[in-house]
Amino acid sequence: MSDDYKGDFTDLNDFGDFGEDVPRGPVPVLAVVGRPNVGKSSLVNRIIGRREAVVEDVPGVTRDRVSYDAEWNGRAFTVVDTGGWDLDAKGMAARIAQQAEIAISLADAVLFVVDAKVGITDADEGVVRVLRKSGKPVVLAANKVDDERGEAEALLLWNLGLGEPMPISAMHGRGTGDLLDAVLKALPEPPPVLEGNPLGGPRRIALVGRPNVGKSSLLNKLAREERVVVDNVAGTTVDPVDELIDFGGRTWRFIDTAGIRKRVKEASGHEYYASLRTTTAIDRAEVAVLVLDASQPLAEQDVRILQTVREAGRALVIAFNKWDLVDEERRHFIEREIERDLVQVQWAPRINITARTGWHIDRLVPALDKALEGWETRVGTGALNTFLGRLVAEHPHPVRSGKQPKVLFGTQVSAAPPTFVLFTSGKLDASYERFIERRLRETFGFVGTPIVLEQRVREKRRR
């Protein structure tokens, strides 16, 4: 290598820090329950110290049980936010209530949130009966207590028979420190973390797609239980839902997300924040599984989601769902749509499934493995430059304005996604960059992953 490049590598050591999870061992679980619109998600945000749970002044925004990591006074625990609990609910509301009941059964302790301004309702008393039957430790939070008058109203909640009500204001943070102290007393001590606990943890898979393509149905089928609420209404899922699932002989962390709309700015209220959460879920994942409705033509939203995944640098698998609704004529159009609309992601593995029945969902694991292998592929500097030397000799860059840029040297600075720096004598055309990427895939694989190419143009020395 010429002296021109001395020191050029010092700023290329860390092109992609994607925040690998470091497991800390099992931690106790706290379920947050209560009837609709008493401020459960606001309290969850207060506990975890960030605006993560979707909040809006409308009942029923939270629909599934959603887990978050929390910490207080040096102790870690998991907070499970649940949908509003109405024991007399029907339809989707009944399934939301069922999710809250499941959360209680899986939790080590329960945080029961009541609106102190409203007082005790029939719904609250119904929840109390279920809580007593569960036998779990319960901490009673009297929310929306902003002043001394509110504290007097909170005292009336002693009548629930659950012990001392803790007066708090989730919105302003009033009393939440004392509440968390009470929560820690109710939770069991976490077991010690074993020495030599391996880094990494389960692979993180985000299920993405526009509304009503079957993402939640796929998650439920993978989990072999009704893990998330499914309804034939677009936009049922609002919060990203994490679920550890044993599938194909391994444990995976699947993240079900809200359907991404055409543009974030077209959404309003909780849908706007849910869309932002979905983008965050993609950033947290290693692989995004784009679920498409095979019975419907590809839409602008589908292409937009693909672009979001590519820009995030995540591995990609494309799942054509509802394949049982596809006839011979539709299959012909699907092939044309793939050639036209998915040309930029031809490298992504594609599978055909029917989430409702479970048909061919076993093909998801091999596709994920291929995508992860490609995403983490590394090419040695020697092999890469042998490849580049042969490529440039056989297919030199076209001459532009009397100049012909050359690739002088290359190195892969990181994986996940594979990121390369090309040291050149001039700016390469975008078409030649795409040609290099295509040849990299042909030679080294990189199935299921975007490739990042950076250029470092050699500066001419002044004489």
VOLOTI-113370 format. One record per residue (C-alpha): z, y, x; residue in one letter. Coordinates in steps of 0.25 Angstrom, whole numbers, plus 5000, padded with zeros to 4 digits. Layout:
REM residues N
ZYXA
...
REM end
This chain:
REM residues 463
500050005000M
499750145005S
500750245008D
500350324996D
501250234988Y
502550244996K
503650274986G
502850254974D
503650134969F
504950194969T
504850254955D
504250124949L
505450034949N
505850044935D
504750064925F
505449994913G
506849984909D
506949924896F
508449904895G
508649754895E
509849714887D
511049664894V
511849564886P
513349584886R
513649454879G
514049434864P
514749554858V
515449564844P
514649614832V
515049724822L
514349724809A
514249864802V
514249844787V
514349924774G
513549974762R
512350054763P
512350194769N
513850194773V
513350234788G
513350094795K
512150134803S
512750264807S
513950194811L
513250094819V
512450204827N
513850274829R
514450144835I
513250114844I
513150254848G
511650284845R
510750294833R
510250154832E
510450114818A
509550174808V
510350274799V
509850354787E
510650404775D
509950304766V
510650164762P
509950044767G
509350094780V
509949984788T
509449844783R
509749744794D
510849704802R
510649774816V
511349754829S
511749864839Y
512549854852D
513849944852A
514949964862E
516350034860W
517450044870N
516749954880G
516549844870R
515149804865A
514849754851F
513649734842T
513549824829V
512749764817V
512249874807D
511949814794T
511249864781G
512049924769G
512749814762W
512649814747D
513149684741L
512449704728D
511049734735A
509849664731K
508449644739G
508449704753M
509749764751A
510349634749A
509749574762R
510249694769I
511649664764A
511449524769Q
511149564783Q
512549644783A
513249514778E
512549434790I
513049544799A
514449524795I
514349374797S
513849394811L
514849514815A
516149504822D
516749624814A
516149714803V
516149864802L
516149904787F
515650044785V
516050114772V
515750254767D
517050324766A
516450434758K
516050344747V
517250244748G
517350104744I
516150054736T
515849914729D
514949884740A
515949914750D
516949814743E
515849714743G
515649724758V
517149704760V
517149574753R
516049524762V
516749574774L
518049504770R
517349374768K
516749384782S
518149394789G
517549484799K
518449604805P
518049734798V
518149874802V
518049974790L
517250104793A
517450224784A
516150294787N
515750444783K
517150494786V
516950634792D
518250704789D
519750684785E
519350674770R
518450554774G
519550494781E
520350494768A
519150434760E
519150324771A
520550284768L
520150234755L
519350124762L
520650044765W
520449994751N
519249904756L
520349814763G
519649814776L
520749884784G
520750034789E
519450104787P
518950184799M
518450324795P
517250354803I
515950444802S
514850364808A
513950494808M
514950574816H
515650474824G
516950504818R
517950384819G
516950284825T
517750274838G
518950214830D
518050134822L
517450064834L
518850044840D
519149964827A
517849894828V
518149844842L
519449784837K
518749714826A
517649654835L
518049534844P
517949554859E
516649514865P
516549394874P
516449414889P
515049424894V
514749304903L
514449334918E
512949324921G
512449364907N
510949364909P
510249504907L
509149524897G
509549454884G
508649404873P
507249454873R
507049584864R
505949574853I
505649684844A
504949654831L
504049774828V
502949804818G
502649894806R
503549874793P
503449744785N
502649664795V
503749554795G
504649594807K
505949564800S
505449434794S
505049384808L
506449424813L
507149344802N
506249224804K
506549224819L
508049244816A
507949134805R
508849224796E
508649344788E
509049434800R
508349564794V
508049614780V
506649584776V
505949644764D
504549664760N
504749814762V
504149884774A
505249944783G
506449854779T
506949844794T
507449984799V
508349954811D
507849864823P
508649734821V
509049654833D
509149504832E
509449394842L
508549274838I
508449134844D
507049104843F
506149004851G
507348954859G
507849094864R
508549214859T
507749344856W
508249484851R
507249524840F
507249664835I
506649684821D
506249834819T
505849924808A
504349934806G
503750044814I
502950144805R
501650214809K
502350334815R
503850354817V
503750494812K
503250444799E
504550374796A
505750444791S
507250424790G
507750284795H
506350234796E
506150334807Y
507350294815Y
506950144812A
505650174819S
506350224831L
507250104831R
506050014831T
505450084843T
506750074850T
506749924847A
505449904854I
506049974866D
507149874866R
506349754864A
505549674875E
504449624866V
503949684853A
503449594842V
502449674834L
502449604820V
501149634812L
500749594798D
499549504800A
499149524785S
498949674787Q
498049754796P
498649804809L
499149954806A
499350074814E
500850044815Q
500549914822D
499749984833V
500850084834R
501949984836I
501149914846L
501050044854Q
502550064853T
502749924859V
501749954870R
502350084873E
503750024874A
503249924884G
503649804876R
503049664875A
502249634862L
502049524853V
501149544840I
501549454828A
500649444817F
501549414805N
501249374791K
500149284796W
500249194783D
499649314776L
498449314785V
497049264780D
495849234788E
495249364785E
496449444790R
496549364803R
495149414806H
495549554804F
496849534813I
495949484825E
495149614823R
496449704822E
497049634835I
495749674842E
495749814837R
497249854836D
497949764846L
496949774857V
498049854865Q
499049734864V
498149614866Q
499149564876W
500249544865A
500449404860P
500149394845R
500749294836I
500449264821N
501749234813I
502249234799T
503749284800A
504049254785R
503849104787T
504049094802G
502649044805W
502349054820H
503549144823I
503849044834D
502649104842R
503349224844L
504249174855V
503049134864P
502349274861A
503649344865L
503749264878D
502349294882K
502649444879A
503949444887L
503249374899E
502149474899G
503149594898W
503949544910E
502749504919T
502849554933R
501649554942V
501949564957G
501449674965T
500549594974G
499849514962A
499649644955L
498949714966N
498149594969T
497749604954F
497449754955L
496649744968G
495749634962R
495649714949L
495249844956V
494249784965A
493549714953E
493649824943H
493849954950P
494250084942H
493050154937P
492650284944V
493050414937R
492550544942S
492150494955G
493550424957K
493950284956Q
495550264954P
496050134961K
497250044958V
497950044972L
499149964969F
500049914957G
501449864955T
502149814942Q
503449904942V
504049834930S
503949724919A
504349734904A
503249794902P
502449764914P
502249904921T
501249924933F
501050044942V
499650064947L
499450144960F
498050204959T
497150304966S
496850374953G
497150374938K
496650244932L
495850254919D
496650204906A
495550094905S
495750044919Y
497250034916E
496949954904R
495949864912F
497149844923I
498049804912E
497149704905R
496849644919R
498349634921L
498549554908R
497449464912E
498049434925T
499549434923F
499749414908G
500649524903F
500549464889V
501249534878G
501649664886T
501149804888P
500749834903I
501149974908V
500250024919L
500650154927E
499750224937Q
500150294950R
499050374955V
499050394970R
499250544974E
498250594984K
498850634997R
498650775001R
498150795015R
REM end
